[in-house]
Structure formats: C-alpha cells, structure tokens
Amino acid sequence: MISSKLLLPLALLLASFTAADKPAYRLFTGAGRPVRYAKMLKELVKADVVLFGEQHNDAMAHWLELQVARDLAQLRQGQLVLGLEMFERDVQPLVEQYNVGELDEKEFEAQSRPWPNYPTDYKPLLQLARQQKLRVVGTNVPRRFASLVAKGSLTALDTLTANEKAWLAPLPITVDFDLPGYQNMRKMFGSDAAHASAVQNIIQAQALKDATMAYFIRQSRQPGQLLLHFNGSYHSDNHDGIVWYLRQAEPQLRIMTISTVSQEQLKELDKENRQKADYVLVVPEDMTKTY
C-alpha cells in the first residue's frame, strides 16, 4: 500500500508525465524552424528529385520513408518512381522482374543481394511499389567495383569490360575533393602523408557511388516524374554528394533533400544539424534500431 506521504509527490510526477509530450520524431527546416509533415509534403510534391537521407538502422526513418512514398504516390498519380541505394545496378533486371510479379519473393531475395535489414526496412517499399504499380530502380554501383577503387583509385575501373562499365556513371568521373562531405572523410580517416593516398582512394570510392546514383536517378526519371530516392544521409547531406553530381549534369532540376539525425532532445534542431538538408528528421537517440 502506498504511503499517504508519497501520494502528493507521485501525483505531481504523474501530472508532469501527462503534460509532457513524448514525440517519436520531429521535423525541422534546414534553418531549424519546426515544420509539419503536411507542409513538408506540399513542398516535396513539387520536386523533380527527392533524396531521403536515412540512418540505415533507424526504425523511425524507415517508417516515415514508407509514409512519404505512399503519400507522394497518391499526390503524383502514377508519376512517382522509387530509387534505392540498397540495390546495385547489376541486379536491376531482378528488381524489375520482382516489381511486375515475374519473380517471386523467395527467388528475388536469393538472387538480388538484399541488405540484411531488407525484410523490415525496404521490403515494405517494394511491396508498396508492386501494389501501386510504381517503377523501382536500384541506383548503386556494384560494391565490388567500389572496393576496386578504394584499393587502387578510379584508374582501376579502366580494366572493366564495356558491359561492366554500363553499371557505372560514365567514365571518367570528376571528383571535387573540396566538397564538405569529402573533406570530412579526410578528417575522419586522417590526412597525414603516410595515409594520404589511401584516404584519397576511399573518397574516390565514395564519389563513384555518388556519381553512379546521380547518373541512374537522371536516367530513370522521365520529364514530369518525381523520383523519390532512398540513400544514406551522408550521400546527400550538405547538398553535396549525389546532389552535386545531379546539379553538374542538370542544373535546372528541382531537388529537395531530407536528412535523418539523432538528438538527445527534440525541442529544437541542434546547431551542428542545421543546413544539412532542406528538411531534417530528428529522432530520439534511444529510438529502436533495426540492427
């Protein structure tokens, strides 16, 4: 039995819990202003390309991706295409066969090299695409080629066959090492002379991914369509990476970006997370992870 001396403090504590909001996420503009989902959607629907930058193991980001895809499909009425970093260009025929029902789930998962978190995080998107008859494109470079570059620079791609080069952005690929994302990679991996060449190769491998995703986003989108692309936030944060390559090739594209970040508090956007994207999805640091 609870002592009467504890009843008042307990009541006050319960009242504070009742009054306090426990949001699962918050949305902000890049400048840090709170924004409602409906307002964000109203802007996204006007774009040619939307890059939804996720943290790959964040459950809330994957849930919101599905909501955005479903709502944009309804608003764009057959003019929405889904693009995913998570599928590489050499398995695109399998993606297409699965998308139109020519390949069953078991065979698709056995052959397409899906990421380990595919069943919980990306399968719902592909199922939505089948239901809504939305085209799906895998945009990423085959990882074995990115590995080649990480070990031997972009010149290692010269040894590929013509058929293999068709799975990449057209060569040669220009790399702007001054982009914020690439500069940050140099800081993360170290910039001393002993490691300079190795770090340079790693950045080139990242650029190969960015350039290839940008190229196939453009190739997969017809005039009047909106391509909603899902990628790790780092590939589109700061409006560089994929965005830089898109703008180099097609400056008039209307591009909108979303970045996913974790914060201890959700009342305001932390300073270091501002201007990462047009919209920033903030989730609690203790949000459930999918792996």
SEPADO-23803 format. One record per atom (N, C-alpha, C): residue in three letters; x, y, z. Coordinates in steps of 0.2 Angstrom, whole numbers, padded with zeros to 4 digits, always signed. Example, Ala and Ser with C-alpha at 12.3 -4.5 7.8 and 13.67 -1.06 7.14 Angstrom:
# residues 2
ala+0066-0028+0039;ala+0062-0022+0039;ala+0066-0016+0039;ser+0064-0011+0035;ser+0068-0005+0036;ser+0064+0000+0039;
END
This chain:
# residues 291
met+0004-0006+0000;met+0000+0000+0000;met+0004+0006+0000;ile+0003+0011-0004;ile+0007+0017-0005;ile+0005+0022+0001;ser+0011+0024+0004;ser+0010+0029+0010;ser+0007+0035+0008;ser+0003+0038+0012;ser+0000+0045+0011;ser+0005+0050+0009;lys+0011+0049+0012;lys+0016+0054+0012;lys+0019+0054+0004;leu+0018+0049+0001;leu+0020+0048-0006;leu+0015+0050-0011;leu+0009+0050-0009;leu+0004+0052-0014;leu+0004+0058-0018;leu+0006+0064-0014;leu+0006+0070-0017;leu+0012+0071-0022;pro+0018+0069-0020;pro+0024+0069-0025;pro+0022+0064-0031;leu+0019+0058-0029;leu+0018+0054-0035;leu+0013+0057-0040;ala+0008+0061-0037;ala+0003+0064-0041;ala+0006+0069-0045;leu+0010+0073-0042;leu+0014+0078-0046;leu+0018+0076-0052;leu+0021+0070-0050;leu+0026+0067-0055;leu+0021+0064-0061;leu+0016+0061-0059;leu+0011+0059-0065;leu+0009+0064-0069;ala+0007+0070-0065;ala+0005+0076-0069;ala+0010+0078-0074;ser+0016+0078-0072;ser+0021+0081-0076;ser+0022+0076-0082;phe+0021+0070-0081;phe+0022+0065-0087;phe+0016+0066-0092;thr+0010+0067-0089;thr+0004+0068-0093;thr+0005+0074-0097;ala+0008+0080-0094;ala+0008+0086-0098;ala+0014+0086-0103;ala+0019+0081-0102;ala+0025+0081-0106;ala+0023+0077-0113;asp+0025+0080-0118;asp+0025+0076-0125;asp+0030+0072-0125;lys+0029+0066-0128;lys+0034+0061-0130;lys+0034+0059-0137;pro+0036+0064-0141;pro+0036+0063-0148;pro+0041+0058-0151;ala+0039+0054-0156;ala+0043+0049-0159;ala+0048+0052-0164;tyr+0046+0058-0166;tyr+0051+0062-0171;tyr+0048+0069-0171;arg+0053+0073-0174;arg+0051+0080-0175;arg+0054+0082-0182;leu+0051+0086-0186;leu+0053+0089-0192;leu+0055+0096-0192;phe+0061+0098-0195;phe+0063+0105-0195;phe+0065+0106-0202;thr+0065+0113-0204;thr+0068+0115-0210;thr+0075+0115-0209;gly+0079+0116-0214;gly+0086+0116-0213;gly+0088+0122-0209;ala+0085+0127-0209;ala+0086+0133-0204;ala+0085+0132-0197;gly+0081+0126-0196;gly+0080+0125-0189;gly+0073+0127-0186;arg+0068+0128-0191;arg+0061+0130-0189;arg+0057+0124-0189;pro+0053+0123-0184;pro+0049+0117-0184;pro+0044+0117-0190;val+0042+0111-0193;val+0038+0111-0198;val+0034+0105-0198;arg+0028+0105-0200;arg+0023+0100-0200;arg+0024+0095-0206;tyr+0022+0089-0205;tyr+0023+0084-0211;tyr+0019+0087-0217;ala+0013+0089-0216;ala+0009+0091-0222;ala+0013+0097-0226;lys+0016+0101-0222;lys+0019+0107-0225;lys+0025+0104-0229;met+0029+0100-0226;met+0035+0097-0230;met+0032+0093-0236;leu+0027+0089-0236;leu+0024+0085-0241;leu+0022+0090-0247;lys+0019+0096-0245;lys+0017+0101-0250;lys+0023+0103-0254;glu+0029+0104-0251;glu+0035+0106-0255;glu+0038+0100-0259;leu+0038+0094-0256;leu+0041+0088-0259;leu+0038+0087-0266;val+0031+0087-0266;val+0027+0085-0272;val+0029+0089-0278;lys+0032+0095-0277;lys+0034+0100-0282;lys+0040+0098-0285;ala+0044+0094-0282;ala+0051+0092-0284;ala+0052+0088-0290;asp+0057+0088-0293;asp+0059+0083-0298;asp+0062+0077-0295;val+0066+0078-0290;val+0070+0073-0286;val+0070+0074-0279;val+0068+0069-0275;val+0068+0070-0268;val+0073+0065-0265;leu+0078+0067-0262;leu+0083+0062-0259;leu+0082+0062-0251;phe+0079+0056-0249;phe+0078+0055-0242;phe+0084+0051-0239;gly+0088+0055-0235;gly+0094+0053-0232;gly+0092+0049-0225;glu+0094+0043-0225;glu+0092+0039-0219;glu+0098+0037-0215;gln+0097+0035-0209;gln+0102+0031-0205;gln+0100+0024-0206;his+0104+0020-0209;his+0101+0014-0211;his+0098+0009-0206;asn+0099+0010-0200;asn+0096+0006-0194;asn+0091+0009-0190;asp+0089+0015-0193;asp+0084+0019-0189;asp+0077+0017-0191;ala+0073+0014-0186;ala+0066+0012-0187;ala+0061+0018-0189;met+0062+0023-0186;met+0058+0029-0187;met+0059+0032-0194;ala+0065+0032-0197;ala+0066+0034-0203;ala+0063+0030-0208;his+0063+0023-0207;his+0060+0018-0212;his+0053+0019-0212;trp+0050+0020-0206;trp+0043+0021-0206;trp+0041+0027-0210;leu+0044+0033-0209;leu+0042+0039-0212;leu+0044+0039-0220;glu+0049+0035-0222;glu+0050+0034-0229;glu+0044+0031-0232;leu+0041+0026-0229;leu+0035+0022-0232;leu+0029+0027-0232;gln+0028+0032-0227;gln+0023+0036-0227;gln+0024+0041-0233;val+0030+0044-0234;val+0031+0049-0239;val+0030+0046-0246;ala+0033+0039-0247;ala+0032+0036-0253;ala+0024+0035-0255;arg+0020+0033-0250;arg+0013+0032-0251;arg+0010+0038-0252;asp+0011+0043-0249;asp+0008+0050-0250;asp+0010+0053-0256;leu+0016+0053-0258;leu+0018+0056-0265;leu+0015+0052-0270;ala+0014+0045-0270;ala+0011+0041-0275;ala+0004+0043-0276;gln+0001+0045-0271;gln-0006+0047-0271;gln-0007+0054-0274;leu-0002+0058-0272;leu-0002+0065-0275;leu+0000+0066-0282;arg+0005+0062-0284;arg+0008+0062-0291;arg+0004+0058-0296;gln+0000+0054-0294;gln-0005+0050-0298;gln-0001+0046-0304;gly+0003+0041-0302;gly+0007+0037-0307;gly+0013+0041-0310;gln+0015+0046-0307;gln+0021+0050-0309;gln+0027+0049-0304;leu+0026+0044-0300;leu+0032+0043-0295;leu+0036+0037-0297;val+0042+0038-0296;val+0047+0032-0297;val+0051+0032-0290;leu+0052+0026-0288;leu+0056+0025-0282;leu+0063+0022-0284;gly+0068+0025-0281;gly+0075+0024-0282;gly+0078+0022-0275;leu+0083+0016-0275;leu+0086+0014-0269;leu+0093+0013-0270;glu+0097+0016-0265;glu+0104+0014-0265;glu+0105+0007-0263;met+0100+0004-0260;met+0101-0003-0257;met+0102-0008-0262;phe+0100-0007-0269;phe+0101-0012-0274;phe+0106-0009-0279;glu+0110-0014-0282;glu+0115-0012-0286;glu+0113-0013-0293;arg+0116-0009-0298;arg+0114-0009-0305;arg+0114-0016-0308;asp+0119-0020-0306;asp+0119-0027-0310;asp+0113-0031-0308;val+0109-0029-0303;val+0103-0033-0301;val+0097-0030-0303;gln+0097-0024-0307;gln+0091-0021-0309;gln+0086-0025-0313;pro+0089-0030-0317;pro+0084-0034-0320;pro+0080-0038-0315;leu+0083-0040-0310;leu+0079-0044-0305;leu+0074-0039-0301;val+0076-0033-0300;val+0071-0028-0297;val+0065-0027-0301;glu+0066-0027-0308;glu+0061-0026-0312;glu+0056-0032-0313;gln+0059-0038-0313;gln+0055-0044-0313;gln+0051-0045-0307;tyr+0054-0043-0301;tyr+0050-0044-0295;tyr+0045-0038-0295;asn+0046-0032-0297;asn+0042-0027-0297;asn+0035-0028-0301;val+0036-0032-0306;val+0030-0033-0310;val+0027-0040-0309;gly+0030-0044-0304;gly+0027-0050-0302;gly+0030-0056-0306;glu+0035-0055-0310;glu+0038-0061-0314;glu+0043-0065-0309;leu+0045-0062-0304;leu+0049-0066-0299;leu+0046-0066-0292;asp+0046-0072-0289;asp+0043-0072-0283;asp+0048-0070-0277;glu+0045-0069-0271;glu+0049-0066-0266;glu+0055-0070-0264;lys+0054-0076-0264;lys+0060-0081-0262;lys+0066-0080-0267;glu+0064-0081-0273;glu+0069-0080-0278;glu+0073-0073-0279;phe+0068-0068-0278;phe+0071-0062-0278;phe+0076-0061-0272;glu+0075-0063-0266;glu+0079-0062-0260;glu+0085-0066-0261;ala+0085-0072-0264;ala+0090-0076-0265;ala+0095-0074-0270;gln+0093-0070-0275;gln+0097-0068-0281;gln+0100-0060-0281;ser+0096-0056-0277;ser+0097-0049-0278;ser+0102-0046-0273;arg+0105-0050-0269;arg+0109-0047-0264;arg+0106-0042-0259;pro+0100-0043-0256;pro+0097-0038-0252;pro+0101-0037-0246;trp+0101-0031-0243;trp+0104-0029-0237;trp+0101-0034-0231;pro+0105-0035-0226;pro+0102-0039-0220;pro+0096-0037-0217;asn+0095-0030-0217;asn+0088-0027-0215;asn+0083-0026-0220;tyr+0084-0029-0226;tyr+0079-0029-0231;tyr+0072-0031-0228;pro+0071-0036-0225;pro+0064-0038-0223;pro+0060-0033-0219;thr+0063-0030-0215;thr+0060-0025-0210;thr+0060-0018-0213;asp+0065-0016-0217;asp+0066-0009-0219;asp+0065-0007-0226;tyr+0066-0012-0231;tyr+0065-0010-0238;tyr+0060-0014-0241;lys+0058-0020-0239;lys+0053-0024-0242;lys+0046-0020-0242;pro+0044-0017-0237;pro+0038-0013-0237;pro+0038-0008-0243;leu+0043-0005-0245;leu+0044+0000-0250;leu+0042-0004-0257;leu+0046-0010-0258;leu+0045-0014-0264;leu+0038-0016-0264;gln+0035-0018-0259;gln+0028-0021-0259;gln+0023-0015-0261;leu+0024-0009-0258;leu+0020-0004-0260;leu+0021-0002-0267;ala+0027-0003-0270;ala+0028-0001-0277;ala+0024-0006-0281;arg+0024-0013-0279;arg+0020-0018-0283;arg+0013-0016-0283;gln+0010-0014-0277;gln+0003-0013-0276;gln+0001-0007-0280;gln+0005-0002-0280;gln+0004+0005-0283;gln+0006+0005-0291;lys+0009+0000-0293;lys+0012+0000-0300;lys+0017+0005-0301;leu+0022+0006-0296;leu+0027+0011-0296;leu+0033+0008-0299;arg+0037+0011-0303;arg+0043+0008-0305;arg+0048+0009-0300;val+0053+0004-0299;val+0058+0004-0294;val+0065+0003-0298;val+0070+0007-0296;val+0076+0007-0299;val+0081+0006-0293;gly+0086+0001-0294;gly+0092+0001-0290;gly+0097+0006-0293;thr+0100+0010-0289;thr+0105+0015-0292;thr+0112+0014-0290;asn+0114+0010-0286;asn+0121+0010-0283;asn+0125+0006-0288;val+0132+0008-0287;val+0137+0004-0291;val+0138-0003-0287;pro+0139-0008-0291;pro+0141-0014-0288;pro+0147-0013-0283;arg+0146-0016-0277;arg+0150-0015-0272;arg+0158-0017-0273;arg+0158-0022-0278;arg+0165-0025-0279;arg+0169-0019-0283;phe+0165-0015-0287;phe+0169-0010-0291;phe+0171-0004-0286;ala+0167-0003-0281;ala+0169+0002-0276;ala+0175+0000-0272;ser+0175-0007-0271;ser+0181-0009-0267;ser+0187-0009-0272;leu+0186-0010-0278;leu+0192-0009-0283;leu+0195-0002-0282;val+0191+0003-0282;val+0193+0010-0282;val+0196+0011-0275;ala+0193+0009-0270;ala+0195+0010-0263;ala+0203+0007-0262;lys+0204+0002-0266;lys+0211-0001-0266;lys+0216+0002-0271;gly+0213+0005-0277;gly+0218+0007-0282;gly+0216+0013-0286;ser+0211+0017-0283;ser+0209+0023-0286;ser+0204+0022-0292;leu+0202+0027-0295;leu+0197+0027-0300;leu+0200+0024-0307;thr+0207+0024-0307;thr+0210+0021-0313;thr+0209+0014-0313;ala+0207+0011-0308;ala+0206+0003-0308;ala+0200+0002-0312;leu+0196+0006-0313;leu+0190+0005-0317;leu+0191+0004-0325;asp+0197+0006-0327;asp+0199+0006-0334;asp+0200-0002-0336;thr+0201-0006-0331;thr+0201-0013-0333;thr+0195-0017-0334;leu+0189-0013-0333;leu+0182-0016-0333;leu+0180-0017-0340;thr+0176-0022-0342;thr+0174-0023-0348;thr+0168-0018-0350;ala+0166-0017-0356;ala+0161-0012-0358;ala+0155-0014-0355;asn+0153-0020-0354;asn+0147-0022-0351;asn+0147-0020-0343;glu+0153-0021-0340;glu+0153-0019-0333;glu+0153-0012-0332;lys+0156-0008-0337;lys+0156-0001-0336;lys+0149+0002-0337;ala+0144-0002-0340;ala+0137+0000-0341;ala+0134+0001-0334;trp+0136-0002-0329;trp+0133-0002-0322;trp+0136+0004-0318;leu+0140+0008-0321;leu+0143+0014-0318;leu+0141+0021-0321;ala+0142+0026-0318;ala+0142+0033-0321;ala+0147+0033-0326;pro+0146+0036-0332;pro+0151+0036-0337;pro+0158+0039-0335;leu+0163+0036-0337;leu+0170+0037-0336;leu+0172+0043-0340;pro+0177+0047-0339;pro+0180+0047-0332;pro+0175+0051-0327;ile+0176+0050-0321;ile+0172+0053-0316;ile+0176+0059-0312;thr+0173+0065-0312;thr+0176+0070-0309;thr+0175+0070-0301;val+0180+0071-0297;val+0179+0072-0290;val+0181+0078-0288;asp+0177+0082-0284;asp+0178+0088-0281;asp+0180+0087-0273;phe+0186+0086-0272;phe+0188+0084-0265;phe+0187+0090-0260;asp+0185+0096-0262;asp+0183+0101-0258;asp+0176+0101-0255;leu+0172+0096-0258;leu+0165+0096-0255;leu+0165+0094-0248;pro+0161+0097-0244;pro+0161+0096-0237;pro+0161+0089-0234;gly+0157+0085-0238;gly+0157+0078-0236;gly+0163+0074-0237;tyr+0167+0076-0242;tyr+0173+0073-0244;tyr+0179+0075-0239;gln+0178+0082-0238;gln+0183+0085-0233;gln+0182+0082-0226;asn+0176+0080-0224;asn+0175+0077-0218;asn+0178+0070-0218;met+0177+0067-0223;met+0180+0060-0224;met+0188+0060-0223;arg+0191+0065-0226;arg+0198+0066-0225;arg+0200+0067-0217;lys+0196+0071-0214;lys+0197+0072-0207;lys+0196+0065-0203;met+0191+0062-0205;met+0189+0055-0201;met+0194+0050-0202;phe+0197+0049-0208;phe+0202+0044-0209;phe+0209+0046-0208;gly+0210+0053-0207;gly+0217+0055-0206;gly+0220+0058-0212;ser+0224+0063-0212;ser+0226+0067-0218;ser+0234+0067-0218;asp+0237+0063-0213;asp+0244+0063-0213;asp+0247+0060-0220;ala+0253+0062-0222;ala+0256+0060-0228;ala+0256+0052-0229;ala+0257+0048-0224;ala+0258+0041-0224;ala+0251+0038-0227;his+0246+0041-0225;his+0239+0038-0227;his+0236+0042-0232;ala+0239+0047-0235;ala+0235+0052-0239;ala+0233+0048-0246;ser+0237+0044-0248;ser+0235+0040-0254;ser+0229+0036-0253;ala+0229+0032-0247;ala+0224+0028-0246;ala+0217+0031-0245;val+0218+0037-0241;val+0212+0041-0240;val+0209+0044-0246;gln+0213+0046-0251;gln+0211+0048-0257;gln+0207+0043-0261;asn+0209+0037-0261;asn+0206+0032-0264;asn+0199+0030-0261;ile+0198+0031-0254;ile+0192+0030-0251;ile+0187+0035-0253;ile+0189+0041-0253;ile+0185+0047-0255;ile+0183+0046-0263;gln+0187+0043-0267;gln+0185+0042-0274;gln+0180+0036-0274;ala+0181+0031-0270;ala+0176+0026-0270;ala+0169+0029-0268;gln+0169+0033-0263;gln+0163+0037-0261;gln+0160+0041-0267;ala+0164+0044-0270;ala+0162+0048-0276;ala+0159+0044-0282;leu+0162+0038-0283;leu+0160+0033-0288;leu+0152+0032-0286;lys+0151+0030-0280;lys+0144+0029-0278;lys+0140+0035-0279;asp+0142+0041-0277;asp+0138+0047-0278;asp+0136+0048-0285;ala+0141+0048-0289;ala+0141+0049-0296;ala+0136+0044-0300;thr+0137+0038-0298;thr+0133+0032-0301;thr+0126+0033-0299;met+0124+0034-0292;met+0117+0035-0290;met+0114+0041-0294;ala+0118+0047-0294;ala+0115+0053-0298;ala+0114+0051-0305;tyr+0118+0048-0308;tyr+0118+0046-0315;tyr+0111+0042-0317;phe+0110+0037-0312;phe+0104+0032-0314;phe+0098+0035-0311;ile+0098+0040-0306;ile+0092+0044-0305;ile+0090+0048-0311;arg+0095+0051-0314;arg+0093+0055-0320;arg+0091+0051-0326;gln+0094+0045-0327;gln+0092+0040-0332;gln+0085+0037-0331;ser+0083+0037-0325;ser+0077+0033-0323;ser+0071+0037-0323;arg+0072+0044-0323;arg+0067+0049-0322;arg+0065+0052-0329;gln+0058+0051-0330;gln+0056+0054-0337;gln+0053+0061-0335;pro+0053+0066-0340;pro+0050+0073-0339;pro+0043+0072-0336;gly+0042+0076-0330;gly+0036+0076-0327;gly+0035+0071-0321;gln+0040+0067-0320;gln+0040+0062-0315;gln+0044+0065-0309;leu+0042+0062-0303;leu+0046+0064-0297;leu+0049+0057-0295;leu+0056+0057-0294;leu+0060+0051-0292;leu+0061+0052-0285;leu+0059+0048-0280;leu+0060+0048-0273;leu+0065+0043-0272;his+0071+0045-0270;his+0077+0041-0269;his+0079+0040-0261;phe+0080+0034-0260;phe+0082+0032-0253;phe+0089+0031-0252;asn+0093+0034-0248;asn+0100+0033-0248;asn+0103+0035-0241;gly+0109+0033-0239;gly+0111+0035-0233;gly+0112+0043-0233;ser+0111+0046-0227;ser+0111+0053-0227;ser+0118+0056-0229;tyr+0123+0052-0228;tyr+0130+0055-0230;tyr+0130+0056-0237;his+0126+0053-0241;his+0127+0054-0248;his+0123+0060-0251;ser+0119+0063-0247;ser+0116+0069-0249;ser+0116+0075-0244;asp+0119+0074-0238;asp+0119+0079-0233;asp+0123+0085-0236;asn+0122+0091-0233;asn+0125+0097-0235;asn+0124+0099-0243;his+0119+0096-0246;his+0118+0097-0253;his+0124+0095-0257;asp+0128+0091-0255;asp+0134+0088-0260;asp+0133+0081-0261;gly+0138+0077-0263;gly+0137+0070-0264;gly+0133+0069-0270;ile+0128+0066-0270;ile+0123+0065-0275;ile+0120+0071-0278;val+0119+0076-0274;val+0116+0082-0276;val+0121+0086-0281;trp+0127+0086-0279;trp+0132+0089-0283;trp+0133+0086-0290;tyr+0133+0080-0290;tyr+0133+0077-0297;tyr+0127+0078-0301;leu+0121+0078-0298;leu+0115+0080-0301;leu+0115+0087-0304;arg+0117+0091-0300;arg+0117+0098-0302;arg+0123+0100-0308;gln+0128+0096-0308;gln+0133+0097-0313;gln+0130+0094-0320;ala+0126+0089-0320;ala+0123+0087-0326;ala+0117+0090-0328;glu+0113+0092-0323;glu+0106+0095-0325;glu+0105+0101-0320;pro+0107+0107-0321;pro+0107+0112-0316;pro+0099+0114-0314;gln+0095+0113-0319;gln+0088+0115-0318;gln+0084+0111-0314;leu+0086+0105-0312;leu+0082+0100-0308;leu+0080+0103-0302;arg+0074+0102-0300;arg+0071+0104-0293;arg+0073+0098-0288;ile+0078+0099-0284;ile+0080+0094-0279;ile+0078+0096-0272;met+0075+0092-0269;met+0074+0093-0261;met+0077+0087-0258;thr+0080+0089-0252;thr+0083+0084-0248;thr+0080+0083-0241;ile+0081+0077-0238;ile+0079+0076-0231;ile+0085+0072-0228;ser+0087+0074-0222;ser+0092+0071-0218;ser+0089+0068-0211;thr+0091+0063-0209;thr+0089+0060-0203;thr+0095+0060-0198;val+0093+0063-0192;val+0098+0064-0187;val+0095+0061-0180;ser+0100+0060-0175;ser+0098+0058-0169;ser+0100+0063-0164;gln+0095+0065-0159;gln+0097+0070-0154;gln+0094+0068-0147;glu+0097+0070-0142;glu+0095+0069-0135;glu+0088+0072-0134;gln+0087+0078-0137;gln+0081+0082-0136;gln+0078+0084-0143;leu+0072+0084-0143;leu+0068+0086-0149;leu+0065+0092-0150;lys+0066+0097-0145;lys+0063+0103-0145;lys+0065+0108-0150;glu+0072+0107-0152;glu+0075+0112-0157;glu+0080+0108-0160;leu+0082+0110-0166;leu+0087+0107-0170;leu+0094+0109-0168;asp+0098+0104-0166;asp+0105+0106-0164;asp+0109+0110-0169;lys+0113+0114-0167;lys+0117+0118-0171;lys+0120+0114-0177;glu+0123+0109-0175;glu+0128+0105-0180;glu+0123+0102-0185;asn+0117+0101-0184;asn+0112+0098-0188;asn+0109+0103-0193;arg+0110+0109-0192;arg+0107+0114-0196;arg+0110+0114-0203;gln+0106+0116-0208;gln+0108+0116-0215;gln+0110+0110-0218;lys+0109+0104-0215;lys+0111+0098-0218;lys+0107+0096-0224;ala+0101+0098-0224;ala+0096+0097-0229;ala+0090+0102-0229;asp+0086+0101-0234;asp+0080+0106-0234;asp+0076+0104-0228;tyr+0075+0098-0226;tyr+0071+0096-0221;tyr+0075+0091-0217;val+0075+0091-0210;val+0079+0087-0206;val+0074+0083-0201;leu+0074+0076-0202;leu+0070+0072-0197;leu+0074+0071-0191;val+0072+0073-0185;val+0075+0072-0179;val+0072+0066-0175;val+0076+0061-0173;val+0073+0055-0169;val+0077+0055-0163;pro+0074+0052-0157;pro+0077+0052-0151;pro+0083+0047-0151;glu+0088+0049-0148;glu+0094+0045-0148;glu+0093+0037-0146;asp+0087+0036-0142;asp+0086+0030-0139;asp+0080+0026-0144;met+0079+0029-0150;met+0074+0026-0154;met+0077+0019-0156;thr+0072+0014-0157;thr+0073+0007-0158;thr+0077+0007-0165;lys+0082+0003-0165;lys+0086+0001-0171;lys+0085-0005-0174;thr+0085-0006-0180;thr+0083-0012-0184;thr+0089-0017-0184;tyr+0095-0015-0182;tyr+0100-0019-0181;tyr+0106-0016-0178;
END
